């Protein structure tokens, strides 16, 4: 592998696996959707917040959207 840095060689070998090549785009789209939903929740909280309390409402909305029951990502330690 001439022209490729030594650290990049391990990534190239990973991308040779066909299953991983199918999973990575799905993970990318999922992460993009998670980010878009976080922006949408914050934007909605900003739109409905009373004047002068937008920061509190946005904080609560974003924290609440990250805490889902039986989630793989709980907001408190178990």
Buried (B, 14 or more C-beta within 10 A) or exposed (E): EEEEEEEEEEEEEEEEEEEEEEEEEEEEEEEEEEEEEBEEBBEBBEEEBEEEEBEEBBEEBBEEBBEEEEEEEEEEEE
